[in-house]
């Protein structure tokens, strides 16, 4: 039995775990992304925070794998998030 995840969900989980998870030690704080996790968890699933995080996560994953298809999908998600901000 296999479990299938959407690219968006898998990339967001990867991004949050690797870039936004709180540091285990106080002196190893990596920057401001650590504040993203509580904001992301408290925001509704259709919020701009989720849309923007998904776009950035997919872009970071596409950079790691050097995948043009993922990069194009990330650009579409990012464009949708920007349009939503403008409305």
N, C-alpha and C positions, 0 to 999 in steps of 0.2 A: 504494500500500500504506500502510495506517495502523496505528499502534500504539496500543492502548488500555490505559490505566492505571486502576487502581481509584482512587476518590476518596481513600481512605485513604493509598495509596502516593504519589499526587501531592501531597496536602496535607502529608504528612510530609517529603517532599523539599523542598517550598517552605519549610516551617517551619525545617528544619535549615539550609538554605542562607541564609536571611534572618535568623534569630535565634540560631542556635547555632554558626555557622561561626566559626572563630578569626579574630580581627582581623588584618589585614595589617600593621598598625603597632602597636607595643607600647603607645603612649599612647592608642590608640583602643579599649581594652577596654570592652565594653558591659555587663558584668555576669557573673553566675555561669552563665548558660546555655551559655557556651563549654565548660564541663566536660561537658555533656550528650553531645556528639558522640562522644568516645572511650568513654563508658559505653554509649551506644546501640550503637555498632559492636561492642563486645565482649559484649553481652548476647544470649542466644538470642532467636530470632524470636517465640517465644510468651511472653516475659518480661513482667513488670509494667512494666518500663521502656518496652518497645515499645508496650504497650497505652496507658499514660498519655501517651506522646509522641504517639501517633496521635490520641488524644482532644483533646489541647491543640492539635495542629496543625490538625485539622479545625475546631475552634472558632475558631481565629485566622483561618482561611480563610473561614469563614462570616461572621465579623465584617467582613472586608474586602469581601466580595461582598453582605453583607446578605441572606443566603439562609436562610430559615427551615428548609428541608429539610436543609441541611448542619448547621445548629445542632441540630436534633433528632437527627440521626445522631451528632453529637459528644456529645450528652448520653447517648445509649445506650452509646457506647463508654466514656465516663467512668464511667458506672454499672457497667459490666462490670469495669472496672479496680478500682473501689472494692470491689466484691464479692470480687474475687480477693484483694485485700489482707486482707480480713476472714477469709478461709479459711485 
